[in-house]
Amino acid sequence: MPRLVGLSDHVPMRPLWLCRVCAAPWPCQPARLMLTRDYRRDRIGLSVYLAGRLFDATGDLITLNPDAVPPPTELFDRFLAWTRRRAGPGEG
């Protein structure tokens, strides 16, 4: 599979958890695309990997500014909710 130029550069800048390239909250859209491609045959592995990053991000953000940590639902949506399997045609 050909490498998508620059896509792998969309990594988190810790402790802020912003993308080093586009400064969007990480995982940004390009990072999500890269992760989806890299874990295309292992959705559970992707979820486990991102759960670890969610844990790291929560600790970093609390240490950085305990009064400005995003709510847990926002962090869950940012790191994990997008990895859920989409229902296909005819599925509930």
Wavefront OBJ file of the C-alpha trace (Angstrom):
o trace
v 0.000 0.000 0.000
v 1.487 3.397 -0.933
v 2.270 5.718 1.960
v 0.078 8.782 2.256
v 2.527 11.669 2.281
v 2.704 13.498 5.597
v -0.135 11.566 7.193
v 2.111 9.805 9.702
v 3.335 13.196 10.919
v -0.026 13.873 12.599
v 1.059 12.775 16.068
v 0.198 14.226 19.469
v 2.199 17.015 21.032
v 2.286 16.210 24.725
v 1.201 17.401 27.239
v -1.278 19.523 25.255
v -2.573 16.639 23.114
v -2.750 18.789 20.021
v -1.566 17.577 16.622
v 2.040 18.540 15.860
v 1.111 19.358 12.253
v -2.351 20.943 12.231
v -2.738 21.911 15.935
v -6.194 20.305 16.073
v -7.109 18.244 19.137
v -5.450 14.868 18.666
v -6.428 12.480 17.184
v -7.166 14.920 14.368
v -8.910 13.796 11.168
v -5.657 12.913 9.360
v -4.481 10.913 12.415
v -7.828 9.105 12.521
v -7.449 8.221 8.856
v -3.929 6.910 9.451
v -4.983 4.941 12.535
v -7.996 3.473 10.743
v -5.726 2.365 7.916
v -3.069 0.967 10.241
v -5.629 -0.951 12.319
v -8.012 -1.836 9.481
v -7.978 -5.522 10.444
v -7.902 -4.972 14.208
v -10.624 -2.607 15.400
v -10.295 -3.938 18.964
v -6.559 -3.236 18.881
v -7.312 0.315 17.724
v -9.721 0.800 20.624
v -7.208 -0.597 23.135
v -4.444 1.639 21.729
v -6.638 4.727 21.912
v -7.878 3.856 25.408
v -4.242 3.976 26.471
v -3.790 7.351 24.809
v -6.985 8.590 26.516
v -5.498 7.525 29.863
v -2.218 9.335 29.068
v -4.009 12.447 27.844
v -6.222 12.626 30.926
v -3.182 12.485 33.204
v -1.274 15.073 31.159
v -4.219 17.469 30.941
v -4.977 17.219 34.670
v -1.333 17.906 35.492
v -1.182 20.788 33.015
v -4.293 22.567 34.278
v -6.648 20.734 36.658
v -9.317 23.416 36.238
v -9.497 23.173 32.437
v -9.695 19.438 31.722
v -12.367 18.629 29.121
v -15.340 16.665 30.474
v -15.003 12.848 30.347
v -17.690 12.569 27.645
v -15.772 14.968 25.422
v -12.539 13.013 25.864
v -14.348 9.724 25.213
v -15.848 11.099 21.995
v -12.479 12.481 20.906
v -10.455 9.326 21.552
v -12.809 6.356 21.341
v -16.355 6.969 20.109
v -15.298 7.363 16.471
v -13.762 3.869 16.448
v -17.105 2.090 16.884
v -18.166 -0.162 14.061
v -20.723 1.477 11.813
v -23.928 -0.463 11.163
v -24.125 -1.673 7.613
v -27.252 -2.031 5.464
v -29.809 -4.202 7.196
v -28.043 -4.023 10.576
v -29.638 -2.449 13.668
l 1 2 3 4 5 6 7 8 9 10 11 12 13 14 15 16 17 18 19 20 21 22 23 24 25 26 27 28 29 30 31 32 33 34 35 36 37 38 39 40 41 42 43 44 45 46 47 48 49 50 51 52 53 54 55 56 57 58 59 60 61 62 63 64 65 66 67 68 69 70 71 72 73 74 75 76 77 78 79 80 81 82 83 84 85 86 87 88 89 90 91 92
